[in-house]
Amino acid sequence: MPNMSLKKNPMPEQAPEIRNKNFLEVSTGYTPAMAMDEAQRCLRCKIKPCVTGCPVGVKIPEFMALVAEGKFEEAYQKITEDNSLPAICGRVCPQESQCESKCVRCAKGEPVAIGRLERFVADYHMNHGSDDVKTAPANGKKVAVVGSGPSGLSAAGDLAKLGYDVTIYEAFHTAGGVLMYGIPEFRLPKDIVQKEIEKLEKMGVKIEKNVIIGKTILVDELFEDYGYDAVYIGSGAGLPSFLKIEGETLNGVYSANEFLTRINLMKGYKFPQYDTPVYVGKDVAVFGGGNVAMDAARSAKRLGAENVYIVYRRGFNELPARAEEIMHAQEEGVQFALLKNPTKFIGDEKGWLCGVELVNMELGEPDESGRRRPAPVEGSEHILGIDTAVIAIGQTPNPLIKQTTEGLETNSRGCIVADENGATTKKMVYAGGDVVTGAATVILAMGAGKKAAAAIDEELKK
């Protein structure tokens, strides 16, 4: 019998007043009984609209049916036919705007909790399933993957399944890309990321760390000196954007990229156990309204800041972050200073940040993005006292690969130009994820890697 409840099974979580003082995972996951009950809310639609909302095409009704029967390991195998990183996607994908938004249960009530069930199934496999991985027969072809973030990992996994000799080149000392340096431990535990990567290594994927493509090795050298038949660039968008206002070089002003990398990848939240101190004052302002801004604000709260503000130039309804992340930030005591924009940072005589001048904003007509354009209110300037600022207004691709690779076209934003299958303007060089689209979601990057892997395979079979 289907479960016709109009609401999802709620996700168990740490209490806000406890979790805002630790970096343990906020959501603790479904029990088997909760998972089976939630899966029974799926109506097994013949048209499967949820699948059309998934960038990697997971067979959602099929895995739901297996969960409903308590066949959790079989459900995991069904998911991984299309998704190489289910434990990660189940935690950080914006399901509410993708697969769940297409669920027919939305017509009367809440959609099936597809993301929560994907996470449950992946976690169950990690705790109870076999680590045996089937390797495909070698086909004699080699592919280099640049970057070990979600796009690169997805491409590498799919290519390995097809028998390719795949090597990932990672600039950092640890594989995982934005999954390791950008997303906080309380949203995505790093041991889960590493377990997913270890699974790919068991499939035969090799990972070379501390290698900067475009400097240590050029893209052309991957073909000429290393014998690769194709190259996939999934190096992400790791170059931070800045406000370009007075005082931005004061001590106490971070880019979100630096702030989160020091906390996450370098384990600054465990200082002094790990020798990576992260300065966080009493009053912190985070500039931006996306998921990165929420991550930075919630991290600052956990590192002991008394007052943490999200400063955003539009209103609450225009915040681009996931609704769940906004709600969690509010519950944890983050304050929202909306319809405000910084005009300059203020420093003390020693060069340390001590305040920011803000101007009130009002929303006018829609701009090219479709959102109402904010405009300053004359004479509304005022000072907010802060000693730490984090700038989280977006990131762009590092220009190094473009600067060192002849024939690789980029657009005005510095993103590599590629078609829908990832093919670039340079022969047998493919690209996808944030390096093509600019900063986007994990699952969209994975979808790009999956498409490119299929296109590479088709081309190399000719």
C-alpha positions in Angstrom: 0.0 0.0 0.0 1.3 3.5 -0.9 1.9 5.9 2.0 -0.4 8.8 1.1 0.9 11.1 3.8 1.2 14.7 2.5 4.4 15.3 4.3 7.9 13.9 4.1 9.3 12.0 7.0 11.3 14.7 8.9 15.0 14.4 8.9 16.5 13.8 12.4 19.0 16.7 13.3 21.1 18.0 16.1 19.4 20.7 18.0 20.4 24.2 16.8 21.8 25.4 20.1 24.1 22.3 20.2 25.2 22.0 16.5 26.2 25.7 16.2 29.1 24.9 18.5 30.4 21.8 16.8 31.3 20.6 13.2 29.5 17.3 13.5 27.0 16.6 10.7 23.8 18.5 11.2 21.4 15.9 9.8 21.8 12.5 11.3 19.9 10.5 8.7 16.9 8.2 8.4 16.5 4.9 10.2 15.6 1.9 8.0 12.0 2.1 9.2 11.8 5.8 8.2 13.4 5.1 4.8 11.0 2.3 4.0 8.0 4.4 5.1 9.2 7.4 3.0 9.9 5.2 -0.1 6.3 4.0 0.1 5.2 7.6 -0.6 6.5 7.1 -4.2 3.6 6.3 -6.6 5.9 4.6 -9.2 4.7 6.9 -12.0 5.0 5.4 -15.5 6.1 8.8 -16.9 8.8 9.1 -14.2 9.0 13.0 -14.1 11.5 12.9 -11.3 14.1 11.3 -13.5 13.8 14.2 -16.0 14.8 16.5 -13.1 18.0 14.6 -12.3 21.1 15.8 -14.2 22.6 12.3 -14.1 19.4 10.4 -14.8 19.2 8.2 -11.7 16.4 5.6 -12.0 14.5 7.0 -9.0 11.2 5.0 -9.0 13.2 1.7 -9.4 15.5 2.5 -6.4 12.5 3.7 -4.4 10.7 0.4 -4.9 13.8 -1.5 -3.6 14.0 0.7 -0.5 10.3 0.2 0.2 11.0 -3.5 0.2 14.0 -3.2 2.5 16.4 -4.1 -0.3 18.9 -1.4 0.6 22.0 -2.9 -1.1 20.1 -3.5 -4.3 18.8 0.1 -4.2 22.4 1.2 -3.9 23.5 -0.8 -6.9 20.5 0.7 -8.9 21.6 4.3 -8.0 25.2 3.7 -8.9 24.3 2.6 -12.4 24.0 6.3 -13.1 25.5 8.2 -10.1 29.1 7.6 -8.9 28.8 9.7 -5.8 25.4 9.0 -4.1 26.5 9.7 -0.5 27.7 13.1 -1.6 24.7 13.9 -3.8 22.2 12.8 -1.1 23.7 15.5 1.1 24.4 18.5 -1.0 22.3 18.4 -4.2 19.4 20.9 -4.4 16.8 18.2 -4.9 14.1 20.7 -4.1 14.7 22.4 -7.5 15.6 19.3 -9.5 14.2 15.8 -9.1 11.8 16.6 -6.2 10.4 19.6 -8.0 9.1 17.2 -10.7 7.5 14.7 -8.2 3.7 14.4 -8.8 3.2 14.3 -5.0 3.9 18.1 -5.1 0.4 18.6 -6.5 -1.0 17.8 -3.1 1.6 18.1 -0.4 5.4 17.6 -0.2 7.4 15.6 -2.7 9.0 12.3 -1.9 12.3 12.9 0.0 14.4 11.6 -2.9 17.7 13.2 -1.6 17.3 11.9 1.9 16.6 8.4 0.6 19.7 8.5 -1.7 21.8 9.5 1.3 20.3 6.7 3.4 21.0 4.1 0.8 24.6 5.2 0.2 25.3 5.3 4.0 23.8 1.9 4.4 26.1 0.5 1.8 29.1 2.1 3.4 28.2 0.5 6.7 26.9 -2.9 5.5 27.7 -3.4 1.9 30.6 -5.1 0.1 33.6 -3.0 -1.1 34.1 -5.3 -4.1 34.3 -3.3 -7.3 34.1 -4.8 -10.7 36.8 -3.5 -13.1 36.1 -3.3 -16.8 38.4 -5.0 -19.4 41.1 -2.5 -20.5 40.4 -1.0 -24.0 43.9 0.3 -24.5 43.0 4.0 -24.5 44.1 6.6 -22.0 42.2 9.7 -20.7 43.6 12.4 -18.4 41.1 14.2 -16.1 42.1 17.6 -14.8 40.6 18.3 -11.3 39.2 15.9 -8.8 36.1 17.7 -7.9 32.6 16.4 -8.7 32.8 16.8 -12.4 36.2 15.2 -12.7 35.3 12.3 -10.4 32.1 11.7 -12.3 33.9 11.6 -15.7 36.7 9.4 -14.4 34.2 6.9 -12.9 32.2 6.6 -16.1 35.3 6.3 -18.2 36.8 3.6 -15.9 33.6 1.6 -16.2 34.1 1.6 -20.0 37.7 0.2 -19.7 39.7 3.4 -20.1 43.0 4.0 -18.4 42.2 7.1 -16.4 44.4 9.4 -14.4 43.1 12.4 -12.5 45.5 15.3 -12.0 44.8 17.3 -8.8 46.5 20.6 -7.9 46.0 20.2 -4.1 47.5 17.7 -1.8 44.1 16.0 -1.2 41.6 14.8 -3.8 38.0 16.0 -3.8 38.1 19.6 -5.1 35.3 21.8 -3.8 33.9 18.8 -1.9 36.9 18.9 0.3 37.8 22.6 0.5 34.4 24.4 -0.1 31.7 22.5 1.8 31.9 22.4 5.6 32.2 19.2 7.6 28.8 19.7 9.2 27.2 19.4 5.7 29.5 16.9 4.1 31.9 14.9 6.3 35.2 14.5 4.6 35.6 10.8 5.4 32.6 10.2 3.2 34.2 12.1 0.3 37.4 10.1 0.7 35.4 6.8 0.7 33.7 7.7 -2.5 37.2 8.5 -4.0 38.6 5.3 -2.7 35.8 3.4 -4.6 37.0 5.0 -7.8 40.6 4.1 -7.1 39.5 0.4 -6.7 37.9 0.7 -10.2 41.4 1.5 -11.5 41.3 5.3 -11.5 44.8 6.8 -10.6 45.1 10.1 -8.9 48.2 12.3 -9.2 48.2 15.1 -6.5 50.2 18.3 -6.3 50.2 18.6 -10.1 49.1 21.9 -11.6 48.0 21.4 -15.2 49.1 24.5 -17.1 52.2 24.8 -15.0 53.6 21.5 -13.8 52.4 19.8 -17.0 50.8 21.6 -20.0 47.7 20.3 -21.7 49.6 19.8 -24.9 52.2 17.7 -23.0 49.5 15.4 -21.8 49.0 14.4 -25.5 52.6 14.7 -26.7 54.7 13.4 -23.8 52.2 11.3 -21.8 50.3 9.6 -24.6 46.8 10.5 -23.6 44.1 10.0 -26.3 41.7 12.6 -24.7 41.7 15.2 -21.9 38.8 16.2 -19.7 39.1 19.5 -17.9 37.0 19.7 -14.7 39.1 22.2 -12.8 36.2 24.2 -11.4 35.9 27.9 -10.5 38.3 28.5 -7.7 39.3 32.2 -8.4 37.3 34.4 -5.9 35.5 37.6 -7.0 35.9 40.7 -4.8 33.8 43.7 -4.0 36.4 46.2 -5.3 35.8 48.7 -2.6 38.0 50.7 -0.3 39.6 48.8 2.6 39.3 45.3 1.0 43.0 44.6 1.8 42.7 45.2 5.5 43.6 42.4 8.0 40.5 40.5 8.8 39.0 40.5 5.3 38.8 37.1 3.7 37.6 35.7 0.4 35.1 32.9 1.1 37.5 30.6 -0.8 40.4 31.2 1.6 38.1 31.2 4.7 36.5 27.9 3.9 39.6 26.2 2.5 41.5 27.0 5.7 38.6 25.6 7.8 37.7 22.6 5.7 40.6 21.2 3.8 43.3 22.4 6.3 41.1 21.5 9.3 41.3 24.9 10.8 38.3 24.1 13.0 40.5 21.6 14.9 43.2 24.1 15.7 45.6 23.6 17.6 45.4 19.9 16.8 45.9 20.9 13.2 48.3 23.8 12.7 46.0 26.0 10.7 44.7 28.9 12.8 41.7 30.8 11.4 41.2 34.3 12.8 37.5 34.9 13.6 36.6 38.0 15.6 33.5 38.7 17.8 31.5 40.3 15.0 31.5 38.8 11.5 29.9 39.9 8.3 29.5 37.6 5.3 28.8 39.4 2.0 26.6 37.4 -0.4 23.4 35.3 -0.3 24.3 31.9 -1.8 25.1 28.6 -0.4 28.8 29.6 0.0 27.8 32.6 2.1 25.6 30.4 4.3 28.5 27.9 4.7 30.9 30.7 5.7 28.4 32.3 8.2 27.6 29.0 9.9 31.3 28.1 10.1 32.1 31.5 11.7 29.4 30.9 14.3 30.9 27.5 15.1 34.3 29.1 15.5 33.0 31.3 18.3 31.8 34.5 16.7 29.1 36.2 18.8 27.4 38.1 16.0 27.3 36.8 12.5 25.6 38.8 9.7 24.6 37.8 6.2 24.8 41.1 4.3 22.9 40.9 1.0 21.8 43.6 -1.4 18.4 42.0 -2.2 15.6 40.8 0.1 14.8 37.5 1.7 12.8 36.1 -1.2 15.7 36.8 -3.6 18.3 34.8 -1.5 19.8 32.3 -4.0 20.9 29.8 -1.3 18.9 26.6 -0.7 15.9 27.0 1.5 17.2 24.4 3.9 20.6 26.2 4.3 18.9 29.5 5.0 16.6 27.9 7.6 19.6 26.1 9.3 21.5 29.4 9.4 18.5 31.2 11.0 18.1 28.4 13.5 21.8 28.6 14.4 21.7 32.3 15.2 23.0 33.9 12.0 21.4 37.4 11.5 20.3 38.6 8.1 21.1 42.2 7.2 19.1 42.3 3.9 18.7 45.1 1.3 22.1 46.5 2.3 25.3 46.9 0.3 28.9 47.6 1.4 30.5 50.8 0.2 33.8 50.7 2.1 35.7 48.8 4.8 37.0 50.8 7.8 40.3 50.0 9.5 42.0 51.0 12.7 45.5 52.6 13.0 47.1 49.1 12.9 45.5 48.1 9.6 42.8 45.8 11.1 39.2 45.8 10.1 36.9 47.5 12.6 33.8 48.3 10.6 32.0 48.5 7.3 29.9 51.3 5.8 26.6 50.0 4.4 24.0 51.7 2.3 20.3 50.6 2.3 19.0 49.3 -1.0 15.6 49.2 -2.6 14.4 46.9 -5.4 13.5 48.3 -8.7 12.7 46.8 -12.1 14.0 43.2 -13.0 17.5 43.0 -14.5 18.8 40.5 -17.1 18.7 37.7 -14.5 14.9 38.3 -14.0 15.4 39.5 -10.4 14.5 43.0 -9.4 17.5 45.3 -9.6 18.7 46.8 -6.3 19.4 50.5 -6.1 21.0 52.5 -3.3 18.8 54.7 -1.1 20.3 58.2 -1.0 21.5 59.3 2.4 21.1 55.9 4.0 24.8 55.2 4.7 25.5 53.8 8.2 28.3 51.9 10.0 28.2 48.3 11.1 31.0 47.4 13.6 32.7 44.2 12.5 36.2 42.7 12.9 36.0 39.9 10.3 34.6 40.1 6.8 34.1 37.2 4.4 33.4 38.0 0.7 31.2 35.3 -0.9 29.9 36.9 -4.1 31.1 34.3 -6.6 34.0 32.7 -8.2 35.4 32.3 -11.7 37.8 29.7 -13.3 41.5 30.2 -12.9 42.9 31.5 -16.2 46.1 29.4 -16.1 44.9 26.6 -18.4 43.6 29.0 -21.0 46.8 31.1 -20.9 49.0 28.0 -21.5 46.8 26.1 -24.0 46.7 27.2 -27.6 43.4 26.8 -29.4 41.2 26.6 -26.2 38.5 29.3 -26.4 37.0 31.0 -23.4 34.2 33.5 -23.0 34.1 37.0 -21.4 33.8 35.5 -17.9 36.9 33.3 -18.4 34.9 30.1 -18.7 36.0 27.5 -21.3 33.7 27.3 -24.3 32.2 23.8 -24.7 29.2 22.3 -26.4 26.5 20.4 -24.6 28.6 17.2 -24.7 31.7 19.0 -23.3 33.7 19.3 -26.6 35.9 22.4 -26.6 37.5 24.3 -29.5 40.6 22.1 -29.1 40.6 18.7 -30.6 40.0 15.8 -28.1 39.9 18.3 -25.2 36.6 18.2 -23.3 35.5 20.4 -20.4 32.6 20.6 -18.0 31.3 21.7 -14.6 32.1 25.1 -13.1 35.0 25.7 -15.5 32.4 26.0 -18.3 29.3 27.3 -16.5 30.8 29.3 -13.7 30.0 28.4 -10.1 27.0 26.1 -10.0 25.9 22.9 -8.2 27.7 19.6 -7.5 25.1 17.6 -9.4 25.2 19.8 -12.5 29.0 19.4 -12.6 28.6 15.6 -12.3 26.1 15.6 -15.1 28.5 17.5 -17.3 31.3 15.0 -16.5 28.9 12.1 -17.3 28.0 13.6 -20.7 31.6 14.3 -21.6 32.6 10.7 -20.7 30.0 9.4 -23.1 31.1 11.8 -25.8 34.8 10.9 -25.3 33.9 7.2 -25.6 31.9 7.7 -28.7 34.7 9.8 -30.4 37.5 7.3 -29.4 35.5 4.4 -30.8 35.5 5.8 -34.3 
